[in-house]
């Protein structure tokens, strides 16, 4: 297991995300009562409510560096956990490089 895979496993465990056959599912509390649900893949984040997907967005990491896909997914999970409104920012700026 590579360092990147170990790092992703630690992030998934710390955030209580769940590995799915399609990606990594993360539920985040946004405000007092609202909860947002995300499915994070290598270059795509989808927001869903239970069974159906509401919105999706593609994001692009800085491709000048040789970054393993596990690190990209771990970074997206951490950013969404810290600030779920970043998804809306990414959705409005499709195709641009992403970050906080």
The 8 nearest C-alpha neighbors of each residue, nearest first, counted from 0:
[[1, 4, 2, 5, 3, 6, 8, 7],
 [0, 2, 4, 3, 5, 6, 69, 67],
 [1, 3, 5, 4, 6, 0, 7, 69],
 [4, 2, 6, 1, 5, 69, 70, 7],
 [3, 5, 7, 1, 6, 2, 69, 0],
 [6, 4, 2, 8, 3, 7, 9, 1],
 [5, 7, 3, 9, 4, 8, 2, 10],
 [8, 6, 4, 10, 73, 9, 5, 69],
 [7, 9, 5, 11, 6, 10, 12, 4],
 [10, 8, 6, 12, 7, 11, 13, 5],
 [11, 9, 13, 7, 12, 8, 14, 6],
 [12, 10, 16, 8, 14, 9, 13, 15],
 [11, 13, 15, 9, 10, 14, 8, 16],
 [14, 12, 10, 15, 11, 9, 16, 8],
 [13, 15, 16, 11, 12, 10, 80, 25],
 [16, 14, 12, 13, 11, 17, 25, 10],
 [15, 17, 25, 11, 14, 24, 23, 12],
 [16, 18, 24, 23, 19, 15, 25, 11],
 [19, 17, 23, 22, 24, 16, 20, 11],
 [18, 20, 22, 21, 23, 17, 24, 38],
 [19, 21, 22, 18, 23, 17, 24, 40],
 [22, 20, 19, 23, 40, 38, 18, 39],
 [23, 21, 40, 19, 39, 20, 18, 38],
 [22, 24, 18, 39, 38, 19, 17, 16],
 [25, 23, 38, 17, 16, 37, 18, 39],
 [24, 26, 16, 37, 36, 38, 27, 23],
 [27, 25, 36, 35, 37, 34, 24, 28],
 [28, 26, 35, 34, 80, 29, 36, 25],
 [27, 29, 34, 33, 30, 35, 26, 31],
 [30, 28, 33, 34, 27, 35, 83, 31],
 [29, 31, 33, 32, 28, 34, 27, 35],
 [30, 32, 33, 29, 28, 34, 27, 35],
 [31, 33, 30, 34, 29, 28, 35, 27],
 [34, 32, 29, 30, 28, 31, 35, 27],
 [33, 35, 28, 29, 27, 32, 36, 26],
 [36, 34, 27, 26, 28, 29, 33, 37],
 [35, 37, 26, 47, 46, 25, 27, 48],
 [38, 36, 46, 25, 45, 24, 47, 39],
 [37, 39, 24, 45, 23, 44, 22, 46],
 [40, 38, 44, 23, 22, 43, 37, 24],
 [41, 39, 22, 43, 42, 44, 72, 38],
 [40, 42, 72, 43, 68, 71, 39, 69],
 [43, 41, 58, 40, 57, 59, 44, 39],
 [42, 44, 57, 40, 56, 58, 41, 39],
 [43, 45, 39, 56, 38, 55, 40, 57],
 [46, 44, 55, 38, 37, 54, 56, 47],
 [45, 47, 37, 54, 53, 36, 52, 55],
 [48, 46, 52, 53, 36, 51, 49, 37],
 [49, 47, 51, 50, 36, 52, 53, 46],
 [48, 50, 47, 51, 36, 52, 46, 53],
 [49, 51, 48, 52, 47, 53, 46, 36],
 [52, 50, 47, 48, 49, 53, 46, 54],
 [51, 53, 47, 46, 54, 48, 45, 50],
 [52, 54, 47, 46, 51, 48, 55, 45],
 [55, 53, 46, 45, 52, 56, 47, 90],
 [54, 56, 45, 44, 46, 57, 53, 90],
 [57, 55, 90, 44, 43, 45, 58, 89],
 [56, 58, 43, 42, 93, 44, 94, 59],
 [59, 57, 42, 43, 97, 94, 96, 56],
 [58, 60, 96, 97, 95, 42, 94, 61],
 [59, 61, 96, 62, 97, 58, 71, 98],
 [60, 62, 63, 64, 96, 59, 97, 66],
 [61, 63, 64, 60, 65, 59, 66, 96],
 [64, 62, 61, 65, 66, 60, 59, 96],
 [65, 63, 62, 66, 61, 60, 67, 71],
 [64, 66, 67, 63, 62, 61, 68, 60],
 [65, 67, 64, 68, 70, 71, 62, 69],
 [68, 66, 69, 70, 65, 3, 71, 4],
 [69, 67, 71, 70, 41, 72, 66, 3],
 [68, 70, 72, 67, 71, 3, 4, 7],
 [71, 69, 73, 68, 72, 67, 3, 74],
 [70, 72, 68, 74, 69, 73, 75, 41],
 [71, 73, 75, 69, 74, 70, 41, 76],
 [74, 72, 70, 76, 7, 75, 71, 69],
 [75, 73, 71, 77, 72, 76, 70, 78],
 [74, 76, 72, 78, 73, 77, 79, 71],
 [77, 75, 73, 79, 74, 78, 80, 72],
 [78, 76, 80, 74, 75, 79, 81, 73],
 [77, 79, 75, 81, 80, 76, 82, 74],
 [80, 78, 83, 82, 76, 81, 77, 75],
 [79, 81, 77, 78, 82, 27, 76, 83],
 [80, 82, 78, 79, 77, 83, 76, 27],
 [81, 83, 79, 84, 80, 85, 78, 29],
 [84, 82, 79, 85, 86, 80, 81, 29],
 [85, 83, 86, 87, 82, 88, 79, 29],
 [86, 84, 88, 83, 87, 82, 89, 79],
 [87, 85, 89, 84, 88, 83, 90, 79],
 [86, 88, 90, 85, 84, 89, 91, 83],
 [87, 89, 85, 91, 86, 90, 92, 84],
 [90, 88, 86, 92, 91, 87, 85, 93],
 [91, 89, 87, 56, 88, 92, 93, 86],
 [90, 92, 88, 89, 93, 87, 56, 86],
 [93, 91, 89, 90, 95, 88, 94, 96],
 [94, 92, 95, 90, 91, 89, 57, 56],
 [93, 95, 58, 59, 92, 57, 96, 89],
 [96, 94, 93, 92, 97, 59, 58, 89],
 [97, 95, 59, 60, 61, 58, 94, 98],
 [98, 96, 59, 58, 60, 95, 89, 99],
 [97, 99, 96, 78, 60, 75, 85, 89],
 [98, 78, 97, 85, 82, 79, 88, 81]]
